[in-house]
Amino acid sequence: MKPKGRVLQKYRLPLLAIYGLCQPCVRWEVTGMIDFSPLWVTMKEKNITQYQLIKSGIDNKTLDSLRKNKNITLATLESLCRILGCTPNDVVRFMDEPAQETDPETP
């Protein structure tokens, strides 16, 4: 008897095809286009620490997502803007293409 995980894995690709999803639609490829580095610059300019964000209602897991440039909700973005007194452009920027790793052996 096969473990359930293997059975589900067997049917994953056909289900993606049924729902019209394709490989480029995978979430991890999209997150490379979001960059929260403006947030850290804005926080430094306004002298606001991560601890102050936590005390203002931003969850520690959300801060971890921000550090890793993962997706956040619009409600979180709005909360950050209200706490920092800034606009979304001061928190996030969208890159045209995801950052690609370079091969050290390639010039």
C-alpha positions as CSV (number, residue, x, y, z in Angstrom):
1,M,0.0,0.0,0.0
2,K,1.4,3.4,-1.0
3,P,1.5,6.3,1.4
4,K,-1.2,9.0,0.7
5,G,1.5,11.6,-0.1
6,R,2.7,9.7,-3.1
7,V,-0.9,9.2,-4.4
8,L,-1.6,12.9,-4.1
9,Q,1.7,13.7,-5.8
10,K,0.7,11.5,-8.6
11,Y,-2.5,13.5,-9.3
12,R,-1.0,17.0,-8.7
13,L,-0.1,17.8,-12.3
14,P,-3.3,16.6,-13.9
15,L,-5.3,18.7,-11.4
16,L,-3.2,21.8,-12.3
17,A,-3.9,21.2,-15.9
18,I,-7.6,20.9,-15.2
19,Y,-7.8,24.2,-13.4
20,G,-5.7,26.0,-16.1
21,L,-2.7,26.5,-13.9
22,C,0.8,26.1,-15.3
23,Q,4.3,26.1,-13.9
24,P,4.9,29.9,-14.1
25,C,1.9,30.4,-11.8
26,V,3.7,28.8,-8.9
27,R,3.7,31.3,-6.0
28,W,7.4,31.1,-5.2
29,E,8.3,32.5,-8.6
30,V,6.0,35.5,-8.2
31,T,7.4,36.5,-4.7
32,G,10.8,37.3,-6.2
33,M,9.3,40.5,-7.7
34,I,8.4,42.1,-4.4
35,D,11.0,44.0,-2.5
36,F,10.5,45.4,1.0
37,S,13.8,47.2,1.3
38,P,12.1,50.6,1.2
39,L,10.4,49.7,4.5
40,W,13.7,49.3,6.3
41,V,14.9,52.7,5.0
42,T,11.6,54.4,6.0
43,M,11.8,52.8,9.5
44,K,15.4,54.0,9.9
45,E,14.4,57.6,8.8
46,K,11.5,57.7,11.2
47,N,13.4,56.0,14.0
48,I,10.8,53.2,14.3
49,T,12.0,49.8,15.5
50,Q,10.6,46.3,14.8
51,Y,9.7,46.2,18.4
52,Q,7.5,49.3,18.0
53,L,5.8,47.7,15.0
54,I,5.0,44.6,17.1
55,K,3.6,46.8,19.9
56,S,1.5,48.6,17.2
57,G,-0.1,45.3,16.1
58,I,2.2,43.9,13.4
59,D,2.7,40.2,14.0
60,N,6.1,38.7,14.4
61,K,5.4,36.3,11.5
62,T,4.5,39.2,9.3
63,L,7.8,40.8,10.1
64,D,9.5,37.5,9.1
65,S,7.6,37.6,5.8
66,L,8.8,41.2,5.2
67,R,12.4,40.2,5.9
68,K,12.1,37.4,3.4
69,N,10.3,39.5,0.8
70,K,7.2,37.2,0.9
71,N,3.7,38.3,0.2
72,I,1.7,40.3,2.7
73,T,-2.0,41.4,2.7
74,L,-3.2,44.8,1.7
75,A,-4.5,45.2,5.3
76,T,-1.0,44.7,6.6
77,L,0.3,47.2,4.1
78,E,-2.3,49.7,5.2
79,S,-1.4,49.1,8.8
80,L,2.3,49.7,8.1
81,C,1.5,52.9,6.2
82,R,-0.6,54.2,9.1
83,I,2.0,53.3,11.7
84,L,4.8,54.8,9.8
85,G,2.9,57.8,8.4
86,C,3.9,57.0,4.8
87,T,2.7,55.8,1.4
88,P,2.9,52.2,0.0
89,N,5.8,53.3,-2.1
90,D,7.8,53.9,1.1
91,V,7.2,50.3,2.1
92,V,7.4,48.2,-1.0
93,R,8.7,48.3,-4.5
94,F,7.9,46.0,-7.4
95,M,10.8,44.8,-9.6
96,D,10.3,44.2,-13.3
97,E,12.0,40.8,-13.2
98,P,12.8,38.5,-10.2
99,A,16.4,38.6,-9.0
100,Q,18.3,35.8,-10.6
101,E,21.2,34.0,-9.0
102,T,24.4,34.4,-10.9
103,D,26.8,31.6,-11.5
104,P,30.2,32.5,-10.0
105,E,31.9,30.6,-12.8
106,T,30.2,32.7,-15.5
107,P,31.7,36.0,-16.4
